[in-house]
Amino acid sequence: RDGKLVLEVYQAPSLNPFAYTTANTFTFDHPLQWSQMVNYVEAQAQPRVPSAEQNIVTDVEVITVPAGGTVTKLHFYSFSPCVDVQAPVITADPDVTVDSYTAYSWGISVTYANAGGGAETVTQVTVAGKMLEVQGSRVVVAQDATSIAQNGKQSLSEPISSEFWQDEDRAQTVADAILETYRNPRRDIVMRARGNIAQLLGDRVEAVDSWYAATTAQYGIVGQDVSYDGGLEITVTAQQLGTAYEKALAVATVGTVGTVVREQPEYKDLAGTAEVLATIPRRTNKVLTAEIGAVGTIVLPRATFSLDAESRGLRNSGILSYASLWGAAAASGSDTPPIAIYHVRNQDSGYGYIDRLALLFATGDTIDAGKTIAAAELWFYVGSSPSLNRTWNIVIQNGQPTYPHDPIVLADYYKGNYSGDGGSIGNSAITYPGWNKIDLNATGLTWIQKGAGNKTKLMVRLSRDIAGEAPPAPTYSDNCGFATAYLVVTWLD
């Protein structure tokens, strides 16, 4: 504008755009655009898989590192994207070492340190890794049979493709959106109207699509010619936008019961809603900036942890008052899995018992100290129906670092050692027979232990037990089987 570059904060287009109607528009015209019509679209999905490990960097440029100093260099891979990038191997003078490095999908940043008293050199840098190679491809089709019958088959010169489309669903979504936008030869509109002085190129507006059907459509502004001769008049050229497609992208869950899986990257679709809209040619000062991985995925380490052998079900039972059972300093006994969680009262005999489950998982041997926990799920198997006569929740509580002990002791039963709500599930939501999941909330995520030798120690209780609510008289039981359990943790590397 006036020879100046103007930067503005991006603002999302309004979902209630300015409307051109017969009240503010003099004429409408939908010119034919046969050359721009497409009624048959082919889109190609290109799945990528890691190759065998190989050298992706071999740099023989001499790097000089000053005495007692450091030098940081950026090395680009011979092919991108890459995964499972290994530590750099260098050929250098004796006092030069790799101080640190950061690997990306396209290259690696390495800092070299010199502990010697004089300048020394690095003569070769080698980095191994795995290339993400295209393995096969799939072509999906979107077509409008009615338009093909009326206008003939109008297709693109070749299938469209992108590195970001690695499955058929995503390629199909793009193909459908392109078809929706370009199958109509009268998709554009030229209007003479009173105008809107706040309107910019690229803005979304609403205008008449068909006089006969009395329908409207949404358009993107691609041209404006404003004139004033005592009254404002504007000639607007706009291109029709396709219908917005929304697709929920599923997040795959990976886990093996009873097995600790080594730390490994997992390629996951983004969870949420993806909206594909038409693209219009325009000059505009609105820019949307985003960052996306080289293959359109987020790589997150994820591991499954089996139930530690020291895990126990702690029970206090006997001919005692409920208050004595509930507030006891220690359990009267313990059981190894399979276990159950009970909250029982039998007024006729005076006998009752309360169970609390101490679950241990060796997370620290896999998750390094300093990592940020992104998500955690406690999975447990229920073989038979839980009690449903009244509502209650299974709740995860915390007593770390001290409670419960490793190995478990009977005094770990004491309710005063535990607090908080790290995640829960209601009895009406429990599936049986089958696996059930408790997603740890923001509080629960802080209880996941990291660093070699550390274990995550969780106490599982019924909400009625936590509240100290005695089961109804004369005889009543809140209960749920808890045959086995495992923990799935995702973290930021």
HELIX and SHEET records of a PDB file:
HELIX    1   1 TRP A   34  GLN A   36  5                                   3    
HELIX    2   2 ALA A  145  ASN A  151  1                                   7    
HELIX    3   3 GLU A  168  TYR A  182  1                                  15    
HELIX    4   4 TYR A  322  GLY A  327  1                                   6    
HELIX    5   5 LEU A  410  TYR A  413  5                                   4    
HELIX    6   6 LYS A  415  ASN A  417  5                                   3    
HELIX    7   7 ASN A  427  ALA A  429  5                                   3    
HELIX    8   8 ALA A  442  LEU A  445  1                                   4    
HELIX    9   9 SER A  463  ALA A  467  1                                   5    
SHEET    1   A 6 PHE A  18  ALA A  19  0                                        
SHEET    2   A 6 ARG A 204  SER A 210  1                                        
SHEET    3   A 6 THR A 215  TYR A 228 -1                                        
SHEET    4   A 6 LEU A 232  GLN A 240 -1                                        
SHEET    5   A 6 ASP A 188  ALA A 193 -1                                        
SHEET    6   A 6 THR A  25  ASP A  29 -1                                        
SHEET    1   B 3 ARG A 138  GLN A 143  0                                        
SHEET    2   B 3 TYR A  40  ALA A  45 -1                                        
SHEET    3   B 3 ILE A 160  SER A 161  1                                        
SHEET    1   C 3 ARG A  48  PRO A  50  0                                        
SHEET    2   C 3 GLU A 120  VAL A 134 -1                                        
SHEET    3   C 3 GLN A  54  ASP A  59 -1                                        
SHEET    1   D 3 ARG A  48  PRO A  50  0                                        
SHEET    2   D 3 GLU A 120  VAL A 134 -1                                        
SHEET    3   D 3 ILE A  63  VAL A  65 -1                                        
SHEET    1   E 3 ARG A  48  PRO A  50  0                                        
SHEET    2   E 3 GLU A 120  VAL A 134 -1                                        
SHEET    3   E 3 CYS A  82  VAL A  83 -1                                        
SHEET    1   F 3 ARG A  48  PRO A  50  0                                        
SHEET    2   F 3 GLU A 120  VAL A 134 -1                                        
SHEET    3   F 3 VAL A  89  ALA A  92 -1                                        
SHEET    1   G 3 THR A  70  PHE A  76  0                                        
SHEET    2   G 3 GLY A 107  ASN A 114 -1                                        
SHEET    3   G 3 VAL A  96  ALA A 103 -1                                        
SHEET    1   H 2 TYR A 245  LEU A 249  0                                        
SHEET    2   H 2 GLY A 272  VAL A 276 -1                                        
SHEET    1   I 5 GLN A 264  LYS A 268  0                                        
SHEET    2   I 5 ILE A 298  SER A 306 -1                                        
SHEET    3   I 5 ALA A 485  LEU A 492 -1                                        
SHEET    4   I 5 THR A 372  VAL A 382 -1                                        
SHEET    5   I 5 GLY A 434  ASP A 439 -1                                        
SHEET    1   J 5 GLY A 333  ASP A 335  0                                        
SHEET    2   J 5 ARG A 312  ILE A 319 -1                                        
SHEET    3   J 5 TYR A 351  PHE A 361 -1                                        
SHEET    4   J 5 ILE A 339  ASN A 346 -1                                        
SHEET    5   J 5 THR A 475  PHE A 482 -1                                        
SHEET    1   K 6 GLY A 333  ASP A 335  0                                        
SHEET    2   K 6 ARG A 312  ILE A 319 -1                                        
SHEET    3   K 6 TYR A 351  PHE A 361 -1                                        
SHEET    4   K 6 THR A 456  LEU A 462 -1                                        
SHEET    5   K 6 ASN A 393  ASN A 398 -1                                        
SHEET    6   K 6 SER A 424  GLY A 426 -1                                        
END                                                                             
